Amino acid sequence: MANLLPLVLTFLFISATADTLHASLRASPANMTVLPDLHPKAVTQAAGQGQGDDDLADVTTDDDSQEAAKVEPSSPLPTTFLSSKSVPAVQAGTASPPESLEMTSAAMEKAMTELMLGNNAFGATPMGGSVKKISDLIRKTMMPKVKAAHVSDQKELLRLIEEVKKCGSTKNGAMRAAVPETNKYRKESKSHKTCRSDEAVKFTTKKNCLVEQKSAFNLKKAECDKFSVLSKKLGTTKDNRAIVTKAGSETTESYIIRISATICGNHNHGKKGTKKVTGGWGGGLSGGFLDQYWRARDKCEKAEKKWKDKVKECKAKVALYNVRIAQCDQFQSLMDAASCKSAIISNDACQSYSECYQNTVKLFKNFEGVVSINELDRKAEWRGLKRIDCLIEAFADGKVTDKEVTACKKRSVDTSLMNLKFPKVPALQKCAVSQQIGRAHV
């Protein structure tokens, strides 16, 4: 809006210059034929043309400049509208090159005040309809543009804060994509825990069975080794020959009793066989060769059968354990896959959210700093436009008093409509992958 203020001043300045030239030139009949048409309306149209609001082209043509160079104005031209750093004062007989027409509201207000109080040639020049045009320019163009710029900044602040909030919404949407995998993980985790518990029982059962199998094998080996030794001893001719060989000093009765006890067994029925006792295996006496042989063989066979039965039992238990552990491993694979997928989705969502949040907040903070300055500038512009509008309104009747100027200067301007509402930046949301996710349970 600072670019529009010089436009008003330029219009006022050129209008005053034109009317002054008209007044001085009309005083000399010799110059009546070279007087260019410098009506304020024509000047306004010329001032409004150009490349943009920032640059104002000179309103005179080359021919008009040459004609104007021959005319010496009878009174000095007003120069208070332009600051020393903008366009220099117009000198008689010289053309002013197009330069920047920047002017502060305070400088413009001062120039308007001096103009209204008649400190230059413009004070004696009636403005007529030009005053209304300037008033319309201020009220219908410049003020609405200040408001529009304010509204634009406010909308941009709200848009940027919505972009920050959108990061959180996007993150929440991405996190929801991980819910099915998280639910699958929990389902498989439950099955996995139950399976591993049963696997532990089967492992213990298998382990105990293998221990018992080993014990049965050792017992079988011991019993069968005894039977093997006994069988070899009882079936050896050399050993049996020594048994039946009669010693030289041995009586016949002693010899028969020895042989009978050794080979047949213990005579426990009495000398006359009247005692009733259990005999040995094979129908003979207890302790005889046949009794010893059959008993030893029976122990070996029973131990071997027990061992073989235990081997069969352990094989079944090992098979059940192996099947169970395979099932549990499958549950764990499904659980780990769901866990990893959920963790990846959640981690990506968190990283994307963090980057989005930092970038959008940075943009918001940077823009917040810019519009904070804009807010102060617009309030100053608004006060300046209101006071200038007050001066222009006071000048509408062609008469301006010190009282009216003082009232315009002291007028309190409400700039609250230029207050920006700075929305609060939402806090960075906590976003962390669950500790249960991505960790295998055994």
TAMO-V366531 format. One line per field, one symbol per residue. ss: DSSP state (H for helix, E for strand, - for the rest). phi: phi as a letter, one per 30 degrees, with the letter a starting at -180 (. if undefined). burial: 1 if it has 16 or more other ideal C-beta (glycine too) atoms within 10 Angstrom, else 0. A space follows every 10 residues. Layout:
ss = ???
phi = ???
burial = ???
This chain:
ss = -HHHHHHHHH HHHHHHHHHH HHHHHH--HH HHHH-----H HHHHHHHH-- -E--E----- -HHHHHHHH- ---------- ---------- ---------- ----HHHHHH HHHHHH---- HHHH----HH HHHHHHHHHH HHHHHHHHHH HHHHHHHHHH HHHHHHHHHH HHHHHH--HH HHHHHHHHHH HHHHHHHHHH HHHHHHHHHH HHHHHHHHHH HHHHHHHHHH HHHH--HHHH HHHH------ -HHHHHHHHH HHHHE----- ---------- ------E-HH HHHHHHHHHH HHHHHHHHHH HHHHHHHHHH HHHHHHHHHH HHHHHHHHHH HHHHHHHHHH HHHHHHHHHH HHHHHHHHHH HHHHHHHHHH HHHHHHHHHH HHHHHHH--- -HHHHHHHHH -----HHH-- ---------- ---------- --
phi = .ddddddddd dddddddddd dedddddcdd cddcdddcde dddddddddk daddbbdddc dddddddddd ccddbdddbd dcddcccddd cdibcdddbd cdaddddddd dddddddidb dddccdcidd dddddddddc cddedddddd ddddddeddd ddddddeddd ddddddddde dddddddddd dddddddddd dddddddddd ddddddddde dddddddddd ddddccdddd ddddddddcd dddddddddd ddcdkddccj dcicdcbddd djjcddjded dddddddddd dddddddddd dddddddddd dddddddddd eddddddddd dddddddddd dddddddddd dddddddddd dddedddddd dddddddddd dddddedibb cedddddddd ddcdcddcdc ccdddddddd bbdedddicd cc
burial = 1101111111 1111111111 1101100000 1000110101 0011011000 0000010111 0001001100 1010001111 1110001001 0000000000 1110101111 1111110001 1100101001 1011101100 0110010011 0011001001 1011001100 1001100100 1101110110 1100110010 0110110010 0010011011 0011001001 0000000000 0000000000 0000000000 0011100000 0000000011 1001111111 1111111011 0011011001 0001001100 1001001100 1101110110 1110111011 0010011001 1001001100 1001101111 1111111111 1101100001 0001100100 0000100100 0010100000 1010001100 00
